[in-house]
C-alpha cells in the first residue's frame, strides 16, 4: 500500500525429448543416424572431464566466498573481499547502527542511499505498521523530520477499521485469537535513479506477503510484487525518506509450487528472521 495514499504514491519444462546431433559424413550406411556408437573409453574420458570441471567450479566458488574463516582473522563484513564473489554482497560495508530496531547510519553515497531505501521498505511493509504506537516509531526512525507529521496523518486515515477488516484483522488492528497476521516486504533489488549531493531517488523492487495464517482464515497469506520509489534526503548524518510511492510489478510468471498449509506459513514467519540489506 502506498504510504502517500496514492497508487503512484520448478524447472522449466520442455518437450521431454533429447536430440543428439552426431558428426556428419560418418557411417553413411547407418540410415542417416551418424557414425558408429562411441567406445566406452571415449565416454569415460568425457565423464572424467565433466567431473573435473565441476570439482574446479565448486573449489572456485568456495574460495571466492571464503570470508570469515581465513588466517587473516578479518570478518566477512569487509566489502572489498566480498566483491570477489558474483553472488556475495558488493559495495560499502553494511551499517552497524540501529534506530528503533531499524538499520541506520548509511554512507553518503549512491550505495548508501540504496541500502537505506531497501531497509526502509522492509520497515514500512512490516506488521508493525498495523499498530499505531509501533507505526509512529517506524516513521520517526525512517522518515525525514519534515515529513513525519504528514505521513502520520495520512497513515492514521489509511489504517482504518475497514482496512483492518479487509486484511482479516479486528477493527482495532489486533489479530484474531488463534491466527497469525503476516505482513512482510522483501527487497529483490535496488536502483539509484538520481543521487545528487544531499538528495537521492531510489527504486526498490520487492516481493511481499500479506494475510492471516490460520485453519479457518478467509484471508490467507498471499504474495505480491511491486516497486517502491523513495526520495531520500541527507539529514543529521544519515539518509531519511522524504516521500514514498508504490506501483505494481514487475511480477514473474507464477511457478508450480504447491501452496503450503497455514501452519507451515505461521511457523515459517515465526522461525525465519529478516535481514539487514546493503548494496
Number of C-alpha atoms within 10 A of each C-alpha: 16 18 19 17 16 12 12 15 16 6 6 6 6 7 5 5 6 7 5 7 8 13 10 11 9 13 14 12 10 10 8 12 15 16 16 12 8 8 8 9 9 9 11 11 10 12 11 10 11 11 11 11 11 11 10 11 12 11 11 13 14 12 12 17 17 16 17 13 10 10 6 8 9 11 13 16 15 17 17 13 18 21 16 16 16 11 11 12 20 19 15 21 19 22 18 10 11 11 13 13 11 17 23 24 17 24 20 17 17 22 21 21 31 30 27 30 33 28 22 26 25 22 23 20 20 20 17 17 20 23 14 16 10 14 20 18 17 22 23 19 22 27 22 21 16 10 15 18 15 11 21 17 10 13 20 13 12 17 17 15 14 15 16 18 14 13 18 22 23 16 16 15 20 13 17 15 9 10 18 22 22 22 21 20 26 22 21 12 14 22 18 17 14 13 19 10 11 13 20 25 23 24 22 25 25 23 18 19 18 20 21 26 26 22 12 11 16 12 17 21 24 14 13 14 19 18 23 25 24 28 22 26 22 19 14 10 11 19 29 29 28 21 18 25 19 22 17 15 14 13 13 7 6 6 9 9 7 6 10 9 13 19 14 13 19 18 12 11 17 11 8 8 7 10 11 15 20 23 20
